[in-house]
């Protein structure tokens, strides 16, 4: 197994590291850099995005002919990890959720006309996007195929949408929406995916749901649909292929979460490492204490384990595999690793880590969602158990 990076990948990784170092890290220390929802403010974001575009660090996963950098999944893993050394990094490089996952799936399944209409503006950064799937009880959560309540009913050359969605990330700022709704009672082919625009009538935002952590731009919203009409030309793939669209999107999107989380986990230990190297207690630097070294050692090992899981899953995706096992293993392990790394860093930094004098408390609140988003850890563990039941010892096969 050769983990040597391609020269082009190593070049862009180094350029991302330099960009983050020179342009983003200092911004995090300035309260004026943040909006009211604890993310980078829009004016500053616009300036940094223009700078990222000018340096060829924009929309890394998108094709070069559409203005991206054309990276494969392995190269994305390297670069996404690097960009999330800053909490502002992913959105500055146009590689943040939910836009990133939406761009990836539209690029894979959209017709050329759909890509021109729905994808290109997201790549260009002129609009934001959202995926509309999760519903309040008793509707769809981790089991969309079996529990989706929002319906799409055919009427001439259009579909009429009725339903209720919530925790829709980015909806408050999105212009383009990917919607999944029920079109039949078929257990496997009952869902269909559509695109719609913010300005279409027949739907609305009920509220922006308050959450514990800092928010992505546009928050996490509750939506109501009452006679939203979507032309059939804005359907993705065939009728009944909604679950297929979801699987294509979420496979890579779950892994890109992990890529970014590893970058944040490394940054947390970087902050703690600087502190314990300077702070003295009882006549010694904290870094000289065995108890401190053990905590750092455990967290660094977990991060490296997570990187190997992510790389394995990324490689399989690049081979055309769905990598369901590998993505689920990475999702569970890296979500736990992010929490471990940030929690360790706070403990080592003491009161300073718990205060807002560092980014660690921001990271800690953000990290708690990692075990929930894009499938709770328990759901992924159930997936892994089913694979083991079906495959036995071949669960661990090579190749």
For each residue, the residues with C-beta under 8 A, 3 or more apart:
1:
2:
3: 311
4:
5: 9 10 13 75 78
6: 9 10 75
7: 10 11
8: 11 12 75
9: 5 6 12 13 71 74 75 78 79
10: 5 6 7 13 14
11: 7 8 14 15
12: 8 9 15 16 56 57 60 69 71 75 79
13: 5 9 10 16 17 78 79 82
14: 10 11 17 18
15: 11 12 18 19 55 56 57
16: 12 13 19 20 57 79 82 83 89 93
17: 13 14 20 21 82 85
18: 14 15 21 22
19: 15 16 22 23 24 51 52 55 57
20: 16 17 23 24 25 82 83 85 86 89
21: 17 18 24 25
22: 18 19
23: 19 20 26 27 48 51
24: 19 20 21 27 28 48 86 88 89 92
25: 20 21 28 29 85 86
26: 23 29 30
27: 23 24 30 33 40 44 48 86 88
28: 24 25 33 86 87 88 359
29: 25 26
30: 26 27 33
31: 34
32: 41
33: 27 28 30 40 41 44 88
34: 31 38 39 40 41
35: 38 39 40 41 42 217
36:
37: 214 215 217 219
38: 34 35 214 215 362
39: 34 35 88 91 214 215 216 217
40: 27 33 34 35 44 45 48 88 91 92
41: 32 33 34 35 44 45
42: 35 45 46 217
43: 46 47
44: 27 33 40 41 47 48
45: 40 41 42 48 49 88 91 92 217
46: 42 43 49 50
47: 43 44 50 51
48: 23 24 27 40 44 45 51 52 88 92
49: 45 46 52 53 58 92 94 125
50: 46 47 53 54
51: 19 23 47 48 54 55
52: 19 48 49 55 57 58 92 93 94
53: 49 50 56 57 58 125
54: 50 51
55: 15 19 51 52
56: 12 15 53 69
57: 12 15 16 19 52 53 60 69 93
58: 49 52 53 67 68 69 93 94 125
59: 62 66 67 68 69 93 94 95 103 123 125
60: 12 57 68 69 71 75 76 79 80 93 95
61: 68 69 71 76 95 100 103 104 107 256
62: 59 66 67 68 69 70 103 107 123
63: 66 68 70 107
64: 67 68 69 70
65:
66: 59 62 63 107 115 119 120 123
67: 58 59 62 64 123 124
68: 58 59 60 61 62 63 64 71 123
69: 12 56 57 58 59 60 61 62 64
70: 62 63 64
71: 9 12 60 61 68 75 76 79
72: 75 76 318
73: 76 77 252 255 314 315 317 318
74: 9 77 78 311 314 315 318
75: 5 6 8 9 12 60 71 72 78 79
76: 60 61 71 72 73 79 80 256 259 314
77: 73 74 80 81 255 259 307 310 311 314
78: 5 9 13 74 75 81 82
79: 9 12 13 16 60 71 75 76 82 83
80: 60 76 77 83 84 90 95 256 259 260 263
81: 77 78 84 259 260 262 263 266 307
82: 13 16 17 20 78 79 85 263
83: 16 20 79 80 86 89 90 92 93 95 260 263
84: 80 81 87 89 90 259 260 261 262 263 264 267
85: 17 20 25 82 89 263 264 266 267 270
86: 20 24 25 27 28 83 89 92 267
87: 28 84 214 264 359 362 363 366
88: 24 27 28 33 39 40 45 48 91 92
89: 16 20 24 83 84 85 86 92 93 263
90: 80 83 84 93 95 96 97 100 260
91: 39 40 45 88 94 95 96 216 217
92: 24 40 45 48 49 52 83 86 88 89
93: 16 52 57 58 59 60 83 89 90
94: 49 52 58 59 91 99 100 123 125
95: 59 60 61 80 83 90 91 100 256 260
96: 90 91 99 100 216 260
97: 90 100 101 169 170 216 253 256 257
98: 101 102 129 130 131 169 170 216 253
99: 94 96 102 103 122 128 129 170
100: 61 90 94 95 96 97 103 104 253 256
101: 97 98 104 105 131 249 250 252 253 256
102: 98 99 105 106 122 129 130 131 176 178 249
103: 59 61 62 99 100 106 107 119 122 123 129
104: 61 100 101 107 108 249 252 253 256
105: 101 102 108 109 178 236 245 248 249 252 253
106: 102 103 109 110 114 115 118 119 122 178 236
107: 61 62 63 66 103 104 110 115 119
108: 104 105 248
109: 105 106 236 237 245 248
110: 106 107 114 115 118 119 236
111: 114 115
112: 115 116
113: 116 117 233
114: 106 110 111 117 118 119 195 234 236
115: 66 106 107 110 111 112 118 119 120
116: 112 113 119 120
117: 113 114 120 195
118: 106 110 114 115 121 122 176 195 234
119: 66 103 106 107 110 114 115 116 122 123
120: 66 115 116 117 123 124
121: 118 124 126 127 175 176
122: 99 102 103 106 118 119 125 127 128 129 176
123: 59 62 66 67 68 94 103 119 120
124: 67 120 121
125: 49 53 58 59 94 122
126: 121
127: 121 122 174 175 176
128: 99 122 170 173 174 175 176 217 218
129: 98 99 102 103 122 170 174 175 176 177 178
130: 98 102 168 169 170 171 174 176 177 178 218
131: 98 101 102 168 169 177 178 180 249
132: 165 168 171 177 178 179 180 223
133: 140 144 165 168 179 180 246
134: 139 140 141 165 166 167 168
135: 139 140 141 147 148 149 150 163 164 165 166
136: 139 164 166 222
137: 141
138: 147 149
139: 134 135 136 147 148 149 150 163 164 165
140: 133 134 135 143 144 147 148 149 150 180
141: 134 135 137 144 147
142: 375 376 379
143: 140 146 147
144: 133 140 141 147 148 180 191 243 246
145: 148 187 188 190 191 243
146: 143 187
147: 135 138 139 140 141 143 144
148: 135 139 140 144 145 180 181 182 190 191
149: 135 138 139 140 163 164 182
150: 135 139 140 161 162 163 164 165 179 180 181 182 225
151: 161 162 163 181 182 183
152: 159 160 161 181 182 183 192 194 230
153: 159 160 162 183
154: 158 159 183 232
155: 158 159 160 229
156:
157: 231 232 233
158: 154 155 229 230 231 232
159: 152 153 154 155 181 183 192 194 229 230 231 232 235
160: 152 153 155 227 228 229
161: 150 151 152 179 181 194 196 202 203 225 227 228 229 230
162: 150 151 153 225 226 227
163: 135 139 149 150 151 181 224 225
164: 135 136 139 149 150 222 223 224 225
165: 132 133 134 135 139 150 168 222 223 224 225
166: 134 135 136 209 220 221 222 223
167: 134 209 220 221 222
168: 130 131 132 133 134 165 171 220 221 222 223
169: 97 98 130 131 216 218 219 220
170: 97 98 99 128 129 130 173 174 216 217 218 219
171: 130 132 168 174 177 205 218 219 220 221 223
172: 205 208 217 218 219 221
173: 128 170 217 218 219
174: 127 128 129 130 170 171 177 198 218
175: 121 127 128 129 197 198 199
176: 102 118 121 122 127 128 129 130 195 196 197 198
177: 129 130 131 132 171 174 195 196 197 198
178: 102 105 106 129 130 131 132 193 194 195 236 245 249
179: 132 133 150 161 193 194 195 196 230
180: 131 132 133 140 144 148 150 191 192 193 194 242 245 246
181: 148 150 151 152 159 161 163 191 192 194 242
182: 148 149 150 151 152 185 190 191 192
183: 151 152 153 154 159 190 191 192 239 240 242
184: 189 190 239 240
185: 182 190
186: 189 190 240
187: 145 146 190
188: 145 243
189: 184 186 240 241 243
190: 145 148 182 183 184 185 186 187 240 242 243
191: 144 145 148 180 181 182 183 240 242 243 246
192: 152 159 180 181 182 183 235 239 240 241 242
193: 178 179 180 235 236 237 241 242 245 246
194: 152 159 161 178 179 180 181 230 234 235 236
195: 114 117 118 176 177 178 179 230 234 236
196: 161 176 177 179 200 203 228 230 234
197: 175 176 177 200
198: 174 175 176 177
199: 175
200: 196 197 203 228 229 230
201: 227 228 229
202: 161 225 226 227 228 229
203: 161 196 200 223 224 225 226 228
204: 223 224
205: 171 172 208 221 222 223
206: 221 222 223 224
207: 221 222
208: 172 205 219 220 221
209: 166 167 219 220 221 222
210:
211: 215 219 220 369
212: 365 368 369
213: 365 366 368 369
214: 37 38 39 87 362 365 366
215: 37 38 39 211 218 219 220
216: 39 91 96 97 98 169 170 219 220
217: 35 37 39 42 45 91 128 170 172 173
218: 128 130 169 170 171 172 173 174 215 221
219: 37 169 170 171 172 173 208 209 211 215 216
220: 166 167 168 169 171 208 209 211 215 216
221: 166 167 168 171 172 205 206 207 208 209 218
222: 136 164 165 166 167 168 205 206 207 209
223: 132 164 165 166 168 171 203 204 205 206
224: 163 164 165 203 204 206
225: 150 161 162 163 164 165 202 203 228
226: 162 202 203
227: 160 161 162 201 202
228: 160 161 196 200 201 202 203 225
229: 155 158 159 160 161 200 201 202
230: 152 158 159 161 179 194 195 196 200 234 235
231: 157 158 159 234
232: 154 157 158 159 235
233: 113 157
234: 114 118 194 195 196 230 231
235: 159 192 193 194 230 232 238 239
236: 105 106 109 110 114 178 193 194 195 241 245
237: 109 193 241 244 245
238: 235 241
239: 183 184 192 235
240: 183 184 186 189 190 191 192
241: 189 192 193 236 237 238 244 245
242: 180 181 183 190 191 192 193 245 246
243: 144 145 188 189 190 191 246 247
244: 237 241 247 248
245: 105 109 178 180 193 236 237 241 242 248 249
246: 133 144 180 191 193 242 243 249 250
247: 243 244 250 251 322
248: 105 108 109 244 245 251 252
249: 101 102 104 105 131 178 245 246 252 253
250: 101 246 247 253 254 374 375
251: 247 248 254 255 317 322 323 324 327
252: 73 101 104 105 248 249 255 256 317
253: 97 98 100 101 104 105 249 250 256 257 374
254: 250 251 257 258 327 328 330 331 374 375
255: 73 77 251 252 258 259 310 313 314 317 323 327 330 331
256: 61 76 80 95 97 100 101 104 252 253 259 260
257: 97 253 254 260 261 331 334 370 373 374
258: 254 255 261 262 306 309 310 330 331 334 335
259: 76 77 80 81 84 255 256 262 263 310 314
260: 80 81 83 84 90 95 96 256 257 263 264
261: 84 257 258 264 265 306 334 335 337 338 367 370
262: 81 84 258 259 265 266 303 306 307 310 334 337 338
263: 80 81 82 83 84 85 89 259 260 266 267
264: 84 85 87 260 261 267 268 338 341 342 363 366 367
265: 261 262 268 269 299 302 303 306 334 337 338 340 341 342
266: 81 85 262 263 269 270 303 341
267: 84 85 86 263 264 270 271 359 363
268: 264 265 271 272 341 342 344 345 360 363
269: 265 266 272 273 296 299 300 303 341 344 345
270: 85 266 267 273 274
271: 267 268 274 275 345 349 353 358 359 360
272: 268 269 275 276 296 344 345 348 349 353 360
273: 269 270 276 277 287 296
274: 270 271 277 278
275: 271 272 278 279 286 348 349 352 353
276: 272 273 279 285 286 287 292 296 348 349
277: 273 274 285 286 287
278: 274 275 285
279: 275 276 285 286
280: 283 284 285 286
281: 284 286 289
282:
283: 280
284: 280 281 288 289
285: 276 277 278 279 280 288
286: 275 276 277 279 280 281 289 292 348
287: 273 276 277 292 293
288: 284 285 292
289: 281 284 286 292 293
290: 293 294
291: 294 295
292: 276 286 287 288 289 295 296 348
293: 287 289 290 296 297
294: 290 291 297 298
295: 291 292 298 299 344 347 348
296: 269 272 273 276 292 293 299 300 344 348
297: 293 294 300 301
298: 294 295 301 302 340 344
299: 265 269 295 296 302 303 337 340 341 344 345
300: 269 296 297 303 304
301: 297 298 304 305
302: 265 298 299 305 306 333 336 337 340 341
303: 262 265 266 269 299 300 306 307 337 341
304: 300 301 307 308
305: 301 302 308 309 333 337
306: 258 261 262 265 302 303 309 310 330 333 334 337
307: 77 81 262 303 304 310 311
308: 304 305 311 312
309: 258 305 306 312 313 326 329 330 333 334
310: 77 255 258 259 262 306 307 313 314 330 334
311: 3 74 77 307 308 314 315
312: 308 309 315 316 326 330
313: 255 309 310 316 317 323 326 327 329 330
314: 73 74 76 77 255 259 310 311 317 318
315: 73 74 311 312 318 319
316: 312 313 319 321 323 326
317: 73 251 252 255 313 314 320 321 322 323 327
318: 72 73 74 314 315
319: 315 316
320: 317
321: 316 317
322: 247 251 317
323: 251 255 313 316 317 326 327
324: 251 327 328 383 387
325: 328 329 383 384 387 395
326: 309 312 313 316 323 329 330
327: 251 254 255 313 317 323 324 330 331
328: 254 324 325 331 332 375 380 381 383 384
329: 309 313 325 326 332 333 380 384
330: 254 255 258 306 309 310 312 313 326 327 333 334
331: 254 255 257 258 327 328 334 335 374 375 377 380
332: 328 329 335 336 377 380 381 384
333: 302 305 306 309 329 330 336 337
334: 257 258 261 262 265 306 309 310 330 331 337 338 370
335: 258 261 331 332 338 339 370 371 377
336: 302 332 333 339 340 371 377
337: 261 262 265 299 302 303 305 306 333 334 340 341
338: 261 262 264 265 334 335 341 342 367 370
339: 335 336 342 343 367 368 370 371
340: 265 298 299 302 336 337 343 344
341: 264 265 266 268 269 299 302 303 337 338 344 345
342: 264 265 268 338 339 345 346 360 363 364 367
343: 339 340 346 347 364 367
344: 268 269 272 295 296 298 299 340 341 347 348
345: 268 269 271 272 299 341 342 348 349 353 360 363
346: 342 343 349 353 354 360 361 364
347: 295 343 344 350 353
348: 272 275 276 286 292 295 296 344 345 353
349: 271 272 275 276 345 346 352 353 354 358 360
350: 347 353 354
351: 354 355
352: 275 349 355 357 358
353: 271 272 275 345 346 347 348 349 350 358 360 361
354: 346 349 350 351 360 361
355: 351 352 358 361
356: 361 362
357: 352
358: 271 349 352 353 355 361
359: 28 87 267 271 362 363
360: 268 271 272 342 345 346 349 353 354 363 364
361: 346 353 354 355 356 358 364 365
362: 38 87 214 356 359 365 366
363: 87 264 267 268 342 345 359 360 366 367
364: 342 343 346 360 361 367 368
365: 212 213 214 361 362 368
366: 87 213 214 264 362 363 369 370
367: 261 264 338 339 342 343 363 364 370
368: 212 213 339 364 365 371 372
369: 211 212 213 366 372 373
370: 257 261 334 335 338 339 366 367 373
371: 335 336 339 368 376 377
372: 368 369 376
373: 257 369 370
374: 250 253 254 257 331
375: 142 250 254 328 331 379 380
376: 142 371 372 379 380
377: 331 332 335 336 371 380 381
378: 381 382
379: 142 375 376 382 383
380: 328 329 331 332 375 376 377 383 384
381: 328 332 377 378 384 385
382: 378 379 385 386
383: 324 325 328 379 380 386 387
384: 325 328 329 332 380 381 387 388
385: 381 382 388 389
386: 382 383 389 390
387: 324 325 383 384 390 391 395
388: 384 385 391 392 395
389: 385 386
390: 386 387
391: 387 388 394 395 397
392: 388 395
393: 396
394: 391 397
395: 325 387 388 391 392
396: 393
397: 391 394
398:
399:
